[in-house]
Amino acid sequence: MRRRTPPIALAAALTASAVALGGCGGSTTSSTTTPPVIRGTVRIAQAGETPSFDPYSAFGSSQAHFAYDSLVNLAPGGALVSGLASSWRATATTATFTLRPGITCSDGTALTATAVARALTYAGDPAHQLAGAQTVLPNVPFEASADDGTGTVSTTAAAPFPFLVRTIGRLPIVCPAGLGRPGSLDRATHGTGPYVLTRYTPGGPYEFAVRDDYSWGPAGATTKAPGLPARIVLSVVPQASTAANLLLTGGVDIAGVSGPDRARLTGRGLSTADVATVVGLTFFNHRPGRALSDRALRRALVSALDRRGLANVAVGGTGEPATDFGAEGSVCHADLADTHLPAQNAAQALRTAGWTRSAAGPLTKGGRPLRLRLITSPDLGPTLVPVAELMAREWTALGAEVDLVAESLPALVNAMYQSADFDVVVGSTPGFALPVGFIPFFSGPAPARGLNFAGVTNPEYDALVARALGETDTAGCATWNRAAAALFRSADALPIAQGRTSVYGYRTTFATTFGGLLVPTSIRLHQ
């Protein structure tokens, strides 16, 4: 099969939810000591409604883990553990999974290797335009085959791709009944997961019932554990302040809360799982004719920034500058920024690059003043506009003329992907769990053929990425980190701050994986 490039899901991710503050983060486990409630109901608040529970759609993929399993799972610490597959092996172009015996779909039919291969093929077919599936699957063509006699599913990629197990292996598997009637997936679930959707109400709530026969969860988890809820109710609570109030009064049992409302929840006896995030990612327009196509100028301007001051503004308090483009807990995450970002006397660097300034005048080069159009959007969160304001003040002090514009989100997206009328954009990182997620934003074609809206051209990055793509899984982390370091040295982009958001539990404990995703079989309701 052929896969369209760039994947439409990546474009959707950058221009919608994944642009928002927070991005993603690490994994933690909450705790409490009170006795468990047997076969109770856990109420979970979510910020938006789920118009479709199709796990391959843009909306349903976020709730797929309740009703659908994948071949492998992520443990809270980030390691791969068993799921539908009891074992697996991979090279840079192949991945083979051996299924556990005795797995059944929610309708009682046995799951076969052929059924899994069919789901992988369906989800990866570009003709279906399944945005949710494309955020999981590799962005290279692949084929899937099965051997029901040995219970093995084999996949072969058309080009080297190091994370086949972490992509193909993490796709929610839809059972044959769902693939036979894909329209039914919006309001019903057809999976092998620990829960089944039993009630759908437009705008919520949505209800799930436990499967008592389930025994193939992460690392062999079952639904027999005391305290695991028999029923899960998802309610739509758009406002963080309302979610915080409901947690404090027992109106909901689990909710994610970010921003200043977190302070109200501290010390209130709630179980907590913190999620690491990256707040903000600044892109510089490298396109021909724009001032920041000049590498020396980019490096000088980045050197002039007070990174700790920016981080403090970004998180609304004592902030830590971001160390990498992805959040802590992402694969191959490393402390790269301090070592590789340019640190030079900005004024001297500008003079060396040919920029001059009279006593009270602007910076000029060849008779042309340095003018920068700096854009951001308050729609992305309350702190990015102040971050951009601090950048503007520091660059103005150097002699740049900075036009700071706070746009609506649609206008910001238009500037990024259509008009390209910006020099600096303070957006937010997509926060990919794998380093391959950033490739189309730092290389390749510009819109409309690609996602490289800033026109980044970094031959060192491209060469290192090509090498890393031929290495398997985390064995290539050193190469991936050298590639990211090349971006930092060239001041191609600048992540702003490390942040935190939290998932809270009222009388409830749970584990989360990357990005704060709940592990359904870990949920326990307590007295």
Long-range contacts (C-beta under 8 A, 24 or more apart in sequence): 1-121, 1-124, 1-125, 1-126, 1-141, 1-142, 1-143, 2-126, 2-141, 3-124, 3-126, 3-137, 3-139, 3-140, 3-141, 3-142, 4-126, 5-139, 5-440, 5-450, 6-139, 6-440, 6-444, 6-450, 6-451, 7-134, 7-135, 7-139, 8-129, 8-131, 8-134, 9-58, 9-131, 9-132, 9-133, 9-134, 9-135, 10-134, 10-135, 10-139, 10-430, 10-437, 10-440, 10-451, 11-417, 11-451, 12-58, 12-131, 13-135, 13-430, 14-427, 14-430, 14-441, 14-451, 15-413, 15-416, 15-417, 18-430, 18-431, 19-380, 19-409, 19-427, 19-428, 19-430, 20-380, 20-381, 20-428, 21-258, 21-277, 21-279, 21-280, 21-380, 21-381, 21-383, 21-384, 21-428, 21-499, 22-258, 22-275, 22-277, 22-279, 22-428, 22-431, 22-499, 22-501, 23-277, 23-278, 23-279, 23-326, 23-327, 23-428, 23-429, 23-430, 23-431, 24-275, 24-276, 24-277, 24-278, 24-326, 24-327, 24-329, 24-330, 24-431, 24-432, 24-433, 24-514, 24-515, 24-516, 25-274, 25-275, 25-276, 25-277, 25-327, 25-328, 25-329, 25-431, 25-500, 25-501, 25-514, 25-515, 25-516, 26-78, 26-274, 26-275, 26-276, 26-327, 26-328, 26-329, 26-514, 27-74, 27-75, 27-76, 27-77, 27-78, 27-273, 27-329, 27-511, 27-512, 27-513, 27-514, 28-76, 28-273, 28-274, 28-275, 28-511, 28-512, 29-76, 29-273, 29-509, 29-510, 29-511, 29-512, 29-522, 30-271, 30-272, 30-273, 30-503, 30-505, 30-508, 30-509, 30-510, 30-511, 31-271, 31-509, 32-271, 32-505, 32-507, 32-508, 32-509, 32-526, 34-507, 34-526, 34-527, 35-526, 35-527, 36-226, 36-227, 36-524, 36-525, 36-526, 36-527, 37-227, 37-507, 37-525, 37-526, 37-527, 38-226, 38-227, 39-229, 39-230, 40-227, 40-229, 40-230, 40-231, 40-525, 41-229, 41-230, 41-231, 41-232, 41-233, 41-525, 42-229, 42-231, 42-232, 42-233, 42-253, 42-254, 42-508, 42-523, 42-525, 43-232, 43-233, 43-235, 43-251, 43-252, 43-253, 43-254, 44-232, 44-233, 44-234, 44-235, 44-252, 44-253, 44-254, 44-255, 44-518, 45-234, 45-235, 45-236, 45-237, 45-243, 45-246, 45-252, 45-254, 45-255, 45-256, 46-204, 46-234, 46-235, 46-236, 46-237, 47-236, 47-237, 47-238, 47-240, 47-243, 47-256, 48-236, 48-238, 49-202, 49-203, 49-204, 49-236, 50-204, 50-206, 50-234, 51-186, 51-202, 52-185, 52-186, 53-185, 53-186, 53-187, 53-188, 53-189, 53-197, 53-200, 53-206, 54-132, 54-182, 54-185, 54-186, 55-132, 55-133, 55-172, 55-174, 55-185, 55-191, 56-122, 56-123, 56-128, 56-130, 56-132, 56-133, 56-172, 56-174, 56-185, 57-130, 57-131, 57-132, 57-185, 57-186, 58-131, 58-132, 59-132, 60-132, 60-185, 60-186, 61-132, 61-133, 61-135, 61-136, 61-172, 63-206, 63-234, 64-132, 64-172, 64-191, 64-193, 65-172, 65-193, 65-517, 65-518, 65-519, 65-520, 66-189, 66-193, 66-194, 66-195, 66-197, 66-208, 66-232, 66-520, 67-106, 67-189, 67-191, 67-193, 67-194, 67-195, 67-196, 67-197, 67-208, 68-172, 68-173, 68-174, 68-189, 68-191, 68-192, 68-193, 69-103, 69-172, 69-173, 69-191, 69-192, 69-193, 69-216, 69-217, 70-169, 70-170, 70-171, 70-172, 70-173, 71-97, 71-116, 71-153, 71-168, 71-169, 71-170, 71-171, 71-173, 72-97, 72-165, 72-166, 72-169, 72-170, 73-170, 73-217, 73-218, 73-219, 73-519, 74-170, 74-218, 74-513, 74-514, 75-218, 75-219, 75-513, 76-511, 76-512, 76-513, 76-519, 76-522, 78-329, 78-331, 78-513, 78-514, 80-165, 80-166, 80-169, 81-218, 81-219, 82-216, 82-218, 82-219, 82-220, 83-169, 83-216, 83-217, 83-218, 84-111, 84-116, 84-173, 84-192, 84-216, 85-153, 85-169, 88-165, 88-169, 90-164, 90-165, 90-472, 90-473, 91-472, 92-157, 92-160, 92-161, 92-162, 92-469, 92-470, 92-471, 92-472, 93-156, 93-157, 93-159, 93-160, 93-161, 93-164, 94-154, 94-155, 94-156, 94-157, 94-164, 95-154, 95-155, 95-164, 95-165, 95-168, 95-169, 96-152, 96-153, 96-154, 96-155, 97-152, 97-153, 97-154, 97-169, 98-150, 98-151, 98-152, 99-151, 99-152, 99-153, 100-216, 101-151, 102-215, 102-216, 103-192, 103-216, 104-192, 104-213, 105-175, 105-176, 105-177, 105-190, 105-191, 105-192, 106-175, 106-189, 106-190, 106-191, 106-192, 106-193, 106-196, 106-211, 107-175, 107-177, 107-190, 109-175, 109-176, 109-177, 111-173, 111-175, 111-192, 112-146, 112-148, 112-151, 113-146, 113-147, 113-148, 113-150, 113-151, 113-152, 113-153, 114-146, 114-148, 115-173, 115-175, 115-176, 116-144, 116-146, 116-153, 116-173, 117-144, 117-145, 117-146, 117-153, 118-176, 118-179, 119-171, 119-173, 119-174, 119-175, 119-179, 120-144, 120-153, 120-155, 120-168, 120-171, 120-173, 122-174, 122-179, 123-171, 123-174, 133-171, 136-167, 136-170, 136-171, 136-172, 137-167, 137-168, 137-171, 138-163, 138-164, 138-167, 138-168, 138-436, 139-436, 139-440, 142-168, 144-168, 159-469, 160-469, 160-470, 161-436, 161-469, 162-436, 162-468, 162-469, 162-470, 162-471, 162-472, 162-473, 162-475, 162-476, 163-331, 163-434, 163-436, 163-473, 165-473, 166-331, 166-433, 166-434, 166-473, 167-434, 192-216, 193-520, 194-223, 194-520, 194-521, 195-232, 195-520, 203-236, 204-234, 204-235, 204-236, 205-233, 205-234, 205-235, 205-236, 206-233, 206-234, 207-231, 207-232, 207-233, 207-234, 208-232, 208-233, 208-234, 217-520, 217-521, 218-519, 218-521, 221-521, 221-522, 222-521, 223-521, 225-521, 225-524, 226-524, 227-524, 227-525, 227-526, 228-521, 228-523, 228-524, 228-525, 229-523, 229-525, 232-520, 232-523, 247-504, 247-506, 248-506, 250-506, 250-507, 252-506, 253-505, 253-506, 253-507, 253-508, 253-525, 254-503, 254-504, 254-505, 254-506, 254-508, 254-510, 254-518, 254-523, 255-503, 255-504, 256-501, 256-502, 256-503, 256-504, 256-516, 257-501, 257-502, 257-503, 257-504, 258-501, 258-502, 259-316, 259-382, 260-316, 262-501, 262-502, 265-502, 265-504, 270-504, 270-505, 270-506, 271-504, 271-505, 271-508, 271-509, 271-510, 272-502, 272-503, 272-504, 272-505, 273-502, 273-503, 273-505, 273-510, 273-511, 273-512, 273-516, 274-500, 274-501, 274-502, 275-500, 275-501, 275-502, 275-503, 275-512, 275-515, 275-516, 276-327, 276-328, 276-329, 276-498, 276-499, 276-500, 277-327, 277-431, 277-498, 277-499, 277-500, 277-501, 278-322, 278-324, 278-325, 278-326, 278-327, 278-428, 278-429, 278-431, 278-495, 278-496, 278-497, 278-498, 278-499, 279-314, 279-315, 279-319, 279-322, 279-381, 279-383, 279-428, 279-496, 279-497, 279-498, 279-499, 280-314, 280-322, 280-383, 280-384, 280-387, 280-426, 280-427, 280-428, 280-429, 280-495, 280-496, 280-497, 281-325, 281-427, 281-428, 281-429, 281-493, 281-494, 281-495, 281-496, 282-391, 282-424, 282-425, 282-426, 282-427, 282-493, 282-494, 282-495, 282-496, 283-416, 283-424, 283-425, 283-427, 283-453, 283-454, 283-493, 284-423, 284-424, 284-454, 284-491, 284-492, 284-493, 284-494, 285-420, 285-422, 285-423, 285-424, 285-425, 285-454, 285-455, 286-454, 286-455, 286-456, 286-457, 286-492, 287-420, 287-446, 287-454, 287-455, 288-455, 290-423, 291-370, 291-371, 291-372, 291-423, 292-372, 292-423, 292-424, 293-455, 294-353, 295-490, 295-491, 296-349, 296-352, 296-353, 297-350, 297-353, 297-355, 297-370, 298-490, 298-491, 298-492, 299-342, 299-344, 299-349, 299-490, 299-491, 300-342, 300-344, 300-346, 300-349, 300-350, 300-353, 300-398, 301-346, 301-395, 301-398, 301-400, 301-491, 302-341, 302-342, 302-491, 302-494, 303-342, 303-343, 303-344, 303-345, 303-346, 303-349, 304-346, 304-394, 304-395, 304-397, 304-398, 305-391, 305-394, 305-494, 306-390, 306-394, 307-337, 307-341, 309-390, 310-387, 310-390, 310-391, 310-496, 310-497, 311-496, 311-497, 311-498, 313-383, 313-386, 313-387, 313-390, 314-383, 314-384, 314-387, 314-496, 314-497, 314-499, 315-383, 315-497, 315-498, 315-499, 315-500, 316-382, 316-383, 319-497, 319-498, 319-499, 320-497, 320-498, 321-496, 321-497, 321-498, 322-495, 322-496, 322-497, 322-498, 323-498, 324-484, 324-495, 325-429, 325-438, 325-484, 325-487, 325-493, 325-495, 326-429, 326-431, 326-432, 326-433, 326-435, 326-438, 327-429, 327-431, 327-498, 328-498, 329-514, 330-431, 330-432, 330-433, 330-434, 330-435, 330-514, 331-433, 331-434, 331-435, 331-474, 331-477, 332-434, 332-435, 332-474, 332-476, 332-477, 332-480, 332-481, 334-477, 334-481, 334-484, 336-481, 336-484, 336-485, 336-488, 337-488, 337-495, 339-485, 340-485, 340-488, 340-489, 341-488, 341-489, 341-491, 341-494, 342-489, 342-491, 346-398, 347-398, 350-398, 350-399, 355-399, 357-399, 361-399, 362-399, 362-400, 362-401, 363-398, 363-399, 363-400, 369-401, 370-399, 370-400, 370-401, 371-400, 371-401, 371-402, 371-403, 371-423, 372-400, 372-401, 372-402, 372-403, 372-423, 372-424, 373-403, 373-405, 373-421, 373-422, 373-423, 373-424, 374-402, 374-403, 374-404, 374-405, 374-422, 374-423, 374-424, 374-425, 374-426, 375-404, 375-405, 375-406, 375-407, 375-412, 375-415, 375-422, 375-424, 375-425, 375-426, 376-405, 376-406, 376-407, 376-412, 376-425, 376-426, 376-427, 377-406, 377-407, 377-408, 377-409, 377-411, 377-412, 377-427, 378-406, 379-408, 379-409, 379-412, 380-409, 380-412, 380-427, 380-428, 381-428, 384-426, 384-427, 384-428, 387-426, 387-496, 388-426, 391-424, 391-426, 416-447, 416-453, 417-447, 417-448, 417-453, 418-447, 420-446, 420-453, 420-455, 425-454, 426-496, 429-495, 431-515, 433-514, 433-515, 435-468, 435-480, 435-483, 435-484, 436-469, 439-465, 442-487, 442-492, 442-493, 454-492, 454-493, 456-487, 456-492, 456-493, 458-486, 458-487, 458-490, 458-492, 460-486, 460-490, 461-486, 461-487, 461-490, 461-492
